[in-house]
């Protein structure tokens, strides 16, 4: 019944507009995951953010930094400060003018530890934000942060609507107002989010009049709805996307990403406090290529580092290539003994753990299950659970995903740095902290390369994760959609395809 209601509601707004007028036929319906809120300041992810909001900067199709709400900027090396000169022709979706006060408000909200933003580590070196005038704002940093312009792509929020409000729970985040190319028109929770074109967009109105994020959490259902034309665009796992490869009705975009998967070890859990030295055995026991072939149909690459899609990748680190004999040797050298049941024991306790995988993500579930089988084969008793929610503090391990196509600081400093906002494993390594700090503090490419090489060496010697693979993103689009840039390297969850949505057309 709920599905029927959803379909009927969708038909209502597509077939009839306000006052009985016909709604625009120039509509893109995207098969989306679910949203409980749209809060780009607090949350790391959200593909819809690019349609509703802007940052001071943006990324182009080559993932280079370009102007957005700021038309230019100046960096003063002596004072370690960035001065941004803002556009004076930008308004919020409610008609209020965008000003420097909005910029200061947003970044200070992210930096405020009481707000618990995942993005706080990106701005932790900011010591002051000065409003020079309505369209000029200056950021003072305690030390250089080479990734700062990348981080200024963060969505800016309206001070006049959020000042004094709870940045985690305010109703604004179910009815957001931004400066972006689309405005929120309607949100039916769990069913769809309808956006309409912002005709006053400062970079020019988009070609497509409406974009509907239709909530379809099951990948098989997405495929069926693409074929029935209920959806026009969706990201699908390789096993399902391949069925569209030879269809004249669809275009299949197989796009590279910086998005990796691995087994996160939860160092808050006592098990890893006692058995951290056994993690290399886990790493050697994984046949990564077999996982890529079985789960991704070969569409991806074996992973050994969080920077393999980055110019600062260091290939000369321990890859932990599949070597079950070495995995067993690591266990035995640590004093583990093989029991009659085929599993290793240490001081009478069986060696093994549980990998949690997120409900609804079949790719991660499949990876976790194959990894568990491979680990069992070397004598580590591993099972998989699929909880309805993630308990970061108590779980033993998790099939994690991260990765960024932007500056190397992104998704390293805040993921592996001690006590940073996206460090969900409790990982702490003083040398890792030191090298990451060095790398973000210099613009000298040789010095950065050396720091990131050392970071990767230390991370390989003391793994936070057992890296598995990088995955390609498969987007299936109706053949009459034009403008998608197939060569853009996407980010975590395949986010980034909408970077040039204003240029897309539906013929």
URHU-V581386 format. One record per backbone hydrogen bond with DSSP energy under -1.0 kcal/mol. CO is the residue of the C=O (numbers start at 1). NH is the residue of the N-H. E is the energy in kcal/mol with one decimal. If there is no record, write none. Layout:
BEGIN
co=CO nh=NH e=E
co=CO nh=NH e=E
END
This chain:
BEGIN
co=1 nh=5 e=-2.5
co=2 nh=6 e=-2.2
co=3 nh=7 e=-2.3
co=4 nh=8 e=-2.5
co=5 nh=9 e=-2.7
co=6 nh=10 e=-2.2
co=7 nh=11 e=-2.3
co=8 nh=12 e=-2.1
co=9 nh=13 e=-1.9
co=10 nh=14 e=-1.6
co=11 nh=15 e=-2.3
co=12 nh=16 e=-2.1
co=17 nh=20 e=-1.4
co=18 nh=21 e=-1.6
co=21 nh=17 e=-5.2
co=25 nh=27 e=-2.1
co=26 nh=209 e=-1.1
co=26 nh=210 e=-1.7
co=28 nh=212 e=-3.3
co=29 nh=232 e=-3.2
co=29 nh=233 e=-1.4
co=30 nh=214 e=-2.4
co=32 nh=216 e=-2.6
co=39 nh=43 e=-2.5
co=42 nh=118 e=-2.5
co=46 nh=49 e=-1.7
co=48 nh=51 e=-1.3
co=48 nh=52 e=-1.2
co=49 nh=53 e=-2.6
co=51 nh=182 e=-2.4
co=52 nh=180 e=-2.6
co=54 nh=156 e=-2.7
co=55 nh=69 e=-2.3
co=56 nh=68 e=-1.7
co=56 nh=70 e=-2.1
co=58 nh=66 e=-2.8
co=60 nh=63 e=-2.1
co=64 nh=60 e=-2.2
co=66 nh=58 e=-2.5
co=69 nh=87 e=-2.8
co=70 nh=68 e=-1.1
co=72 nh=85 e=-2.6
co=74 nh=83 e=-2.8
co=76 nh=80 e=-1.2
co=76 nh=81 e=-1.6
co=80 nh=141 e=-2.7
co=81 nh=76 e=-2.8
co=82 nh=139 e=-3.1
co=83 nh=74 e=-2.2
co=84 nh=137 e=-2.0
co=85 nh=71 e=-2.1
co=85 nh=72 e=-1.2
co=90 nh=98 e=-2.2
co=92 nh=95 e=-2.5
co=96 nh=92 e=-3.4
co=100 nh=104 e=-2.3
co=101 nh=105 e=-2.3
co=102 nh=106 e=-2.3
co=103 nh=107 e=-2.2
co=104 nh=108 e=-2.1
co=105 nh=109 e=-1.9
co=106 nh=110 e=-2.0
co=107 nh=111 e=-2.2
co=108 nh=112 e=-1.4
co=112 nh=115 e=-2.0
co=117 nh=120 e=-1.1
co=119 nh=122 e=-1.4
co=120 nh=123 e=-1.8
co=123 nh=126 e=-2.0
co=125 nh=142 e=-2.7
co=128 nh=140 e=-2.9
co=130 nh=138 e=-3.0
co=133 nh=136 e=-1.7
co=134 nh=100 e=-2.4
co=135 nh=86 e=-2.7
co=136 nh=132 e=-1.8
co=136 nh=133 e=-1.4
co=137 nh=84 e=-3.1
co=138 nh=130 e=-2.8
co=139 nh=82 e=-2.3
co=140 nh=127 e=-3.0
co=140 nh=128 e=-1.2
co=145 nh=148 e=-2.2
co=147 nh=151 e=-2.2
co=148 nh=152 e=-1.3
co=150 nh=153 e=-1.5
co=151 nh=154 e=-1.6
co=152 nh=56 e=-1.5
co=152 nh=57 e=-1.8
co=158 nh=162 e=-1.1
co=159 nh=163 e=-2.4
co=162 nh=165 e=-2.4
co=166 nh=170 e=-1.9
co=170 nh=173 e=-1.7
co=171 nh=174 e=-2.1
co=172 nh=175 e=-1.5
co=173 nh=38 e=-2.6
co=178 nh=93 e=-2.1
co=181 nh=198 e=-2.9
co=183 nh=196 e=-2.7
co=186 nh=194 e=-3.3
co=188 nh=191 e=-2.6
co=188 nh=192 e=-1.9
co=191 nh=215 e=-2.5
co=192 nh=188 e=-2.6
co=193 nh=213 e=-3.1
co=194 nh=185 e=-3.0
co=194 nh=186 e=-1.7
co=195 nh=211 e=-1.8
co=196 nh=183 e=-3.2
co=197 nh=199 e=-1.0
co=198 nh=201 e=-1.8
co=201 nh=204 e=-2.0
co=209 nh=197 e=-2.4
co=210 nh=28 e=-2.6
co=211 nh=195 e=-2.7
co=212 nh=30 e=-3.4
co=212 nh=214 e=-1.1
co=213 nh=193 e=-1.8
co=214 nh=32 e=-3.2
co=218 nh=222 e=-1.8
co=219 nh=223 e=-2.0
co=220 nh=224 e=-2.1
co=221 nh=225 e=-2.4
co=222 nh=226 e=-2.1
co=223 nh=227 e=-1.9
co=224 nh=228 e=-1.7
co=225 nh=230 e=-1.9
co=225 nh=231 e=-1.9
co=226 nh=229 e=-1.2
co=232 nh=478 e=-2.7
co=233 nh=31 e=-3.0
co=234 nh=476 e=-3.0
co=237 nh=240 e=-1.2
co=237 nh=241 e=-3.1
co=238 nh=242 e=-2.0
co=240 nh=243 e=-1.3
co=241 nh=244 e=-2.2
co=242 nh=245 e=-1.4
co=244 nh=247 e=-1.5
co=249 nh=479 e=-2.3
co=251 nh=477 e=-2.7
co=253 nh=475 e=-2.8
co=255 nh=473 e=-3.1
co=256 nh=490 e=-2.5
co=259 nh=471 e=-2.3
co=260 nh=402 e=-1.3
co=261 nh=468 e=-2.9
co=261 nh=469 e=-1.3
co=262 nh=400 e=-2.0
co=263 nh=466 e=-1.8
co=264 nh=398 e=-1.6
co=265 nh=267 e=-1.0
co=266 nh=269 e=-1.5
co=269 nh=273 e=-1.2
co=270 nh=274 e=-1.7
co=271 nh=275 e=-1.6
co=275 nh=278 e=-1.9
co=276 nh=279 e=-1.6
co=278 nh=282 e=-1.2
co=279 nh=283 e=-2.1
co=280 nh=284 e=-2.5
co=281 nh=285 e=-1.4
co=284 nh=323 e=-2.8
co=286 nh=288 e=-1.3
co=287 nh=291 e=-1.4
co=288 nh=292 e=-2.6
co=289 nh=293 e=-2.6
co=290 nh=294 e=-2.5
co=291 nh=295 e=-2.8
co=292 nh=296 e=-1.2
co=292 nh=298 e=-2.3
co=296 nh=299 e=-2.0
co=298 nh=300 e=-1.7
co=299 nh=472 e=-1.8
co=301 nh=470 e=-3.1
co=307 nh=310 e=-1.8
co=310 nh=313 e=-1.7
co=323 nh=327 e=-2.1
co=324 nh=328 e=-2.2
co=325 nh=329 e=-2.1
co=326 nh=330 e=-2.5
co=327 nh=331 e=-1.8
co=328 nh=332 e=-2.6
co=329 nh=333 e=-2.9
co=330 nh=334 e=-1.1
co=331 nh=336 e=-2.4
co=332 nh=335 e=-1.7
co=337 nh=345 e=-2.5
co=339 nh=342 e=-1.9
co=343 nh=339 e=-3.2
co=344 nh=351 e=-3.0
co=345 nh=337 e=-2.7
co=346 nh=349 e=-2.3
co=349 nh=346 e=-2.8
co=351 nh=381 e=-2.6
co=353 nh=383 e=-1.6
co=355 nh=385 e=-2.3
co=356 nh=399 e=-2.5
co=358 nh=361 e=-1.6
co=361 nh=365 e=-2.2
co=362 nh=366 e=-2.9
co=363 nh=367 e=-2.2
co=364 nh=368 e=-2.7
co=365 nh=369 e=-2.3
co=366 nh=370 e=-2.3
co=367 nh=371 e=-2.7
co=368 nh=372 e=-2.4
co=369 nh=373 e=-1.9
co=370 nh=374 e=-2.4
co=371 nh=375 e=-2.3
co=372 nh=376 e=-2.3
co=373 nh=377 e=-1.5
co=375 nh=380 e=-2.4
co=376 nh=379 e=-1.5
co=379 nh=344 e=-2.9
co=380 nh=382 e=-1.3
co=383 nh=355 e=-2.9
co=385 nh=357 e=-2.3
co=391 nh=395 e=-2.1
co=396 nh=266 e=-2.2
co=397 nh=356 e=-2.3
co=398 nh=264 e=-3.4
co=398 nh=400 e=-1.5
co=400 nh=262 e=-1.8
co=402 nh=260 e=-2.8
co=403 nh=492 e=-1.1
co=407 nh=410 e=-1.8
co=409 nh=412 e=-1.6
co=409 nh=413 e=-1.9
co=412 nh=416 e=-3.0
co=413 nh=417 e=-1.2
co=414 nh=422 e=-1.5
co=417 nh=420 e=-1.8
co=420 nh=423 e=-1.7
co=422 nh=424 e=-1.4
co=425 nh=267 e=-2.8
co=429 nh=433 e=-2.4
co=430 nh=434 e=-2.2
co=431 nh=435 e=-2.6
co=432 nh=436 e=-2.4
co=433 nh=437 e=-2.1
co=434 nh=438 e=-2.3
co=435 nh=439 e=-2.3
co=436 nh=440 e=-1.7
co=440 nh=146 e=-2.2
co=444 nh=448 e=-2.6
co=445 nh=449 e=-2.5
co=446 nh=450 e=-2.1
co=447 nh=451 e=-2.2
co=448 nh=452 e=-3.0
co=449 nh=453 e=-2.2
co=450 nh=454 e=-2.2
co=451 nh=455 e=-2.4
co=452 nh=456 e=-2.4
co=453 nh=457 e=-2.0
co=454 nh=458 e=-2.4
co=455 nh=459 e=-2.6
co=456 nh=460 e=-2.0
co=457 nh=461 e=-1.8
co=458 nh=462 e=-2.0
co=464 nh=265 e=-1.7
co=466 nh=263 e=-2.0
co=468 nh=303 e=-2.0
co=469 nh=261 e=-2.8
co=470 nh=301 e=-1.6
co=473 nh=255 e=-3.2
co=474 nh=236 e=-2.8
co=475 nh=253 e=-3.3
co=476 nh=234 e=-1.8
co=477 nh=251 e=-3.1
co=478 nh=481 e=-2.0
co=480 nh=507 e=-2.5
co=482 nh=505 e=-2.1
co=485 nh=488 e=-1.2
co=490 nh=258 e=-2.2
co=491 nh=494 e=-2.1
co=492 nh=495 e=-1.4
co=495 nh=491 e=-2.9
co=496 nh=499 e=-1.7
co=498 nh=501 e=-1.9
co=500 nh=503 e=-2.3
co=501 nh=504 e=-1.2
co=502 nh=207 e=-1.3
co=505 nh=482 e=-2.5
END
